[in-house]
Amino acid sequence: MEQEFKPEVLEQLKKLDKKYNALGQDLAHYLEGLYYADFTNYWDYIHLDTLLTLQTPRTNIPDEKVFIVYHQITELYFKLCLNEYELIGKDTHLTADTLMMRLKRINRYFENLIDSFDVMVDGLDPQQFLQFRMSLMPASGFQSVQFRMIEICATDLRNLVDKEKRKAMGLQNTQDELMGCIYWKAGATQEEDNTKTLTLLQFEEKYTDFLMRHALEYENKNVWAKYKELPQQDQENPKLIRWLKENDANINVNWPLMHYKSAVRYLQRQAGALPATGGTNWRQYLPPKFQKRIFYPEIWSEQEIDDWGKGWVEKVLEDL
């Protein structure tokens, strides 16, 4: 006697039939394909075998592999952040609760990165690092396009322009003009003559057009723009302001400060500072108190802006 479908199976088949009928598709064909399809396993689903072959050190120095894996993990966290920024930008009915939920996720990802940066600060053998770093020139973490995308997704381009240039430019500027004065260009110039480093030249050649399109796409979809679309009472929500401030501090103070801490540990010497692999002027570029890069300036007090990053920098230097 042929066994009948269990009620729960029959119910699912009815739902599937309704779904595929609406698409003009025959459910029977898809069920036949499912019959021959293999099961999904963990290693295939996350492409584990491929993932574990993506580490290709340029030297035989053991700790270079640690350096590569950590930076790959960082880029995956950036990808998780960008997924949240994309969902914020696409949400045509964004609420304060939804924005807070997504900001919490982004903050959590950055907190994990900040907490884990001791892998770079304390986890590498100093002599090994100073040896293998020379084989990486002119590559630099400066060239992380995903981090630049995160900055653009967070705020108006004007807030990413150097504060002195912003004053000189006035208020009426095109996206092209603002992108031309973006703060990070000054971070990859030769200290002695302010000419562009090869690191910056290569980055601009590969990503300028892409980042320009990204900036145009997020001109009215960045977090700051979406926040200002909320009703006034939601904009004044203390919890939302808290998560925005935390986001600002994580990305613009705590994250670059961890890089600064690492640079001081490995590159600062009594006889002078060693250059970064990309030739970036890291002593002026990394400290938050110099850049005063702020995504959401209107939610901070004048005193908080004046003191931006000062306490953090002093605390980090005390701990070294």
C-alpha positions as CSV (number, residue, x, y, z in Angstrom):
1,M,0.0,0.0,0.0
2,E,1.4,3.4,-1.0
3,Q,2.2,5.6,1.9
4,E,0.4,8.9,1.9
5,F,2.1,12.2,2.6
6,K,2.2,13.4,6.1
7,P,0.0,16.4,6.6
8,E,2.9,18.8,7.3
9,V,4.6,17.6,4.0
10,L,1.5,18.0,2.0
11,E,1.0,21.5,3.4
12,Q,4.6,22.5,2.3
13,L,3.9,21.0,-1.1
14,K,0.8,23.1,-1.5
15,K,2.8,26.2,-0.5
16,L,5.5,25.4,-3.0
17,D,3.0,24.7,-5.8
18,K,1.4,28.1,-5.1
19,K,4.8,29.8,-5.2
20,Y,5.9,28.2,-8.5
21,N,2.5,28.6,-10.2
22,A,2.7,32.4,-9.6
23,L,6.0,32.3,-11.5
24,G,4.6,30.2,-14.3
25,Q,6.8,27.3,-13.3
26,D,6.0,23.6,-12.9
27,L,6.8,22.4,-9.4
28,A,7.2,18.8,-10.6
29,H,10.3,19.8,-12.6
30,Y,11.9,21.4,-9.6
31,L,11.1,18.4,-7.4
32,E,12.7,16.1,-9.9
33,G,15.8,18.3,-9.8
34,L,15.8,18.1,-6.0
35,Y,15.7,14.3,-6.1
36,Y,19.0,14.2,-8.0
37,A,20.7,17.1,-6.1
38,D,23.3,16.2,-3.5
39,F,23.1,17.3,0.2
40,T,24.8,20.6,1.2
41,N,27.7,20.2,3.6
42,Y,29.6,22.7,5.7
43,W,32.9,22.7,3.8
44,D,31.2,23.2,0.4
45,Y,28.7,25.8,1.6
46,I,31.5,28.1,2.9
47,H,34.0,27.1,0.3
48,L,36.4,26.0,3.1
49,D,39.0,24.4,0.8
50,T,39.3,27.5,-1.3
51,L,39.3,29.8,1.7
52,L,42.2,28.0,3.2
53,T,44.3,28.3,0.1
54,L,44.0,32.1,-0.1
55,Q,47.1,32.8,2.1
56,T,50.1,33.2,-0.1
57,P,53.0,34.7,1.8
58,R,55.8,36.5,-0.1
59,T,58.5,35.3,2.3
60,N,59.2,32.2,4.4
61,I,59.0,34.2,7.6
62,P,56.4,32.4,9.7
63,D,54.5,35.4,11.1
64,E,53.7,36.8,7.7
65,K,50.9,34.2,7.5
66,V,49.4,35.6,10.7
67,F,49.6,39.1,9.1
68,I,47.7,37.9,6.0
69,V,45.0,36.0,7.8
70,Y,44.3,38.8,10.1
71,H,43.8,41.3,7.3
72,Q,41.6,38.9,5.4
73,I,39.4,38.5,8.5
74,T,39.3,42.3,8.7
75,E,38.0,42.6,5.2
76,L,35.3,40.0,5.9
77,Y,34.1,42.1,8.8
78,F,34.1,45.1,6.5
79,K,31.9,43.2,4.2
80,L,29.5,42.5,7.0
81,C,29.4,46.2,7.8
82,L,28.7,47.1,4.2
83,N,25.8,44.6,4.1
84,E,24.2,46.6,6.9
85,Y,24.9,50.0,5.2
86,E,23.3,48.7,2.0
87,L,20.2,47.6,3.9
88,I,19.9,51.0,5.6
89,G,20.3,52.8,2.3
90,K,17.6,50.6,0.6
91,D,15.1,50.9,3.3
92,T,12.4,53.3,2.0
93,H,10.5,53.2,5.3
94,L,13.4,53.3,7.8
95,T,12.5,53.6,11.4
96,A,14.6,54.6,14.4
97,D,14.4,51.1,15.8
98,T,15.6,49.6,12.5
99,L,18.4,52.1,12.2
100,M,19.5,51.4,15.8
101,M,19.4,47.6,15.2
102,R,21.7,48.0,12.1
103,L,24.0,50.4,13.9
104,K,24.4,48.0,16.8
105,R,25.5,45.3,14.3
106,I,28.0,47.6,12.7
107,N,29.3,48.7,16.1
108,R,29.6,45.1,17.2
109,Y,31.7,44.2,14.1
110,F,34.0,47.1,14.7
111,E,34.3,46.4,18.4
112,N,35.4,42.8,17.5
113,L,38.0,44.3,15.1
114,I,39.3,46.8,17.6
115,D,39.5,44.2,20.4
116,S,41.4,41.8,18.1
117,F,43.9,44.3,16.9
118,D,46.3,43.1,19.6
119,V,47.1,40.4,17.1
120,M,48.9,43.2,15.2
121,V,50.1,45.2,18.2
122,D,51.4,42.3,20.5
123,G,50.9,39.1,18.5
124,L,53.6,39.5,15.9
125,D,57.3,38.9,16.5
126,P,58.8,42.4,16.1
127,Q,61.9,41.2,14.2
128,Q,59.9,39.0,11.9
129,F,57.5,41.8,11.1
130,L,60.3,44.3,10.3
131,Q,61.8,41.7,8.0
132,F,58.7,40.6,5.9
133,R,57.2,44.1,5.8
134,M,59.8,45.2,3.3
135,S,58.7,42.6,0.8
136,L,55.1,44.1,0.8
137,M,56.0,47.5,-0.6
138,P,54.1,49.5,-1.8
139,A,51.0,47.7,-0.5
140,S,49.3,49.2,2.5
141,G,46.1,48.9,4.6
142,F,45.5,52.4,3.3
143,Q,44.4,50.7,0.1
144,S,41.4,48.9,1.7
145,V,38.6,50.0,-0.7
146,Q,35.9,48.5,1.6
147,F,36.9,50.8,4.4
148,R,36.6,53.8,2.1
149,M,33.2,52.5,1.1
150,I,32.2,52.3,4.7
151,E,33.1,55.9,5.3
152,I,31.1,57.0,2.2
153,C,28.1,54.9,3.4
154,A,28.2,56.6,6.8
155,T,28.2,60.3,6.0
156,D,28.1,63.1,3.5
157,L,31.3,63.5,1.5
158,R,31.7,67.0,2.9
159,N,32.4,65.4,6.3
160,L,35.2,63.4,4.7
161,V,37.0,66.5,3.4
162,D,40.0,67.8,5.5
163,K,38.6,70.4,7.9
164,E,40.8,73.2,6.6
165,K,39.9,72.5,2.9
166,R,36.3,72.3,3.9
167,K,36.4,75.9,5.3
168,A,38.0,77.1,2.1
169,M,35.6,75.4,-0.3
170,G,32.4,76.9,1.0
171,L,29.1,75.1,0.9
172,Q,28.2,74.6,-2.7
173,N,30.3,71.8,-4.1
174,T,29.8,68.9,-6.5
175,Q,30.5,65.3,-5.6
176,D,33.5,65.5,-8.0
177,E,35.0,68.5,-6.1
178,L,34.4,66.9,-2.7
179,M,35.9,63.6,-3.8
180,G,38.9,65.5,-5.2
181,C,39.6,66.8,-1.7
182,I,38.8,63.7,0.3
183,Y,40.9,63.5,3.4
184,W,42.7,60.2,2.7
185,K,44.6,61.7,-0.3
186,A,46.7,63.6,2.2
187,G,47.4,60.4,4.1
188,A,49.5,58.9,1.3
189,T,51.8,61.6,0.3
190,Q,55.6,61.8,0.7
191,E,56.5,63.6,3.9
192,E,59.3,65.5,2.4
193,D,57.6,67.1,-0.6
194,N,53.8,66.2,-0.4
195,T,53.9,64.3,-3.7
196,K,51.6,61.3,-4.1
197,T,53.1,57.9,-3.1
198,L,52.9,55.0,-5.5
199,T,50.5,53.5,-2.9
200,L,48.0,56.3,-3.6
201,L,48.6,56.4,-7.4
202,Q,47.8,52.7,-7.7
203,F,44.8,53.0,-5.4
204,E,43.4,55.9,-7.5
205,E,44.0,54.2,-10.8
206,K,42.1,51.1,-9.6
207,Y,39.3,52.6,-7.6
208,T,38.6,56.3,-8.4
209,D,35.8,55.7,-10.8
210,F,34.3,53.0,-8.7
211,L,34.3,55.2,-5.5
212,M,32.9,58.1,-7.4
213,R,29.9,55.9,-8.5
214,H,29.6,54.6,-4.9
215,A,29.5,58.2,-3.6
216,L,26.9,59.2,-6.0
217,E,24.8,56.2,-5.1
218,Y,25.0,57.0,-1.4
219,E,24.7,60.8,-1.7
220,N,21.1,60.6,-0.2
221,K,21.4,57.0,1.2
222,N,24.2,57.4,3.7
223,V,23.4,56.9,7.4
224,W,23.6,60.7,8.1
225,A,21.2,61.5,5.3
226,K,18.8,58.7,6.4
227,Y,19.0,59.8,10.0
228,K,18.0,63.4,9.0
229,E,14.9,62.0,7.2
230,L,13.5,60.6,10.5
231,P,10.8,62.5,12.4
232,Q,12.3,65.1,14.8
233,Q,11.3,63.1,17.8
234,D,13.2,60.1,16.5
235,Q,16.3,62.2,15.8
236,E,16.2,63.2,19.4
237,N,16.0,59.6,20.7
238,P,18.8,59.3,23.3
239,K,19.4,55.7,22.4
240,L,19.8,56.4,18.7
241,I,22.2,59.3,19.4
242,R,24.2,56.9,21.6
243,W,24.6,54.3,18.8
244,L,25.5,57.0,16.3
245,K,28.1,58.4,18.7
246,E,29.5,54.9,19.3
247,N,29.6,54.3,15.5
248,D,31.5,57.6,15.0
249,A,34.0,56.9,17.8
250,N,34.6,53.3,16.8
251,I,35.4,54.0,13.2
252,N,37.0,57.5,13.5
253,V,38.9,57.2,16.8
254,N,39.3,53.7,18.1
255,W,40.0,51.9,14.9
256,P,42.7,54.3,13.5
257,L,44.1,54.6,17.0
258,M,44.8,50.8,17.1
259,H,46.7,51.3,13.8
260,Y,48.6,54.2,15.4
261,K,49.4,52.1,18.4
262,S,50.7,49.3,16.1
263,A,52.8,51.8,14.1
264,V,54.3,53.4,17.2
265,R,55.2,49.9,18.5
266,Y,56.9,48.7,15.3
267,L,57.9,51.7,13.4
268,Q,58.9,54.3,16.0
269,R,62.6,54.2,16.9
270,Q,64.7,56.4,19.1
271,A,66.7,57.6,16.1
272,G,63.5,58.4,14.2
273,A,60.4,56.8,12.7
274,L,60.6,54.1,10.0
275,P,58.3,54.7,7.0
276,A,55.2,52.7,6.5
277,T,55.3,50.2,3.6
278,G,53.2,52.5,1.5
279,G,55.2,55.6,2.4
280,T,52.2,57.1,4.2
281,N,52.8,59.9,6.6
282,W,51.3,57.8,9.4
283,R,52.3,60.2,12.3
284,Q,50.0,62.9,10.9
285,Y,47.5,60.6,9.2
286,L,46.5,58.2,11.9
287,P,46.1,60.2,15.2
288,P,42.3,61.1,15.4
289,K,43.1,64.4,17.2
290,F,44.8,65.7,14.0
291,Q,42.2,64.5,11.5
292,K,39.1,65.3,13.5
293,R,37.1,63.2,11.0
294,I,33.5,63.1,12.3
295,F,30.6,61.4,10.5
296,Y,27.8,63.0,12.5
297,P,29.1,66.4,13.7
298,E,25.8,67.8,14.8
299,I,25.2,65.3,17.5
300,W,28.5,66.2,19.3
301,S,29.0,69.2,21.5
302,E,31.7,71.9,20.7
303,Q,33.7,70.7,23.6
304,E,33.6,67.1,22.5
305,I,34.7,68.1,19.0
306,D,37.5,70.2,20.4
307,D,38.7,67.3,22.5
308,W,38.2,64.8,19.7
309,G,40.6,61.9,20.1
310,K,42.9,63.6,22.6
311,G,42.2,61.5,25.6
312,W,42.2,58.3,23.6
313,V,45.6,59.0,22.1
314,E,47.2,59.9,25.4
315,K,45.8,56.8,27.0
316,V,47.2,54.5,24.3
317,L,50.7,56.1,24.4
318,E,50.7,55.6,28.2
319,D,50.0,51.9,27.7
320,L,53.0,51.4,25.4
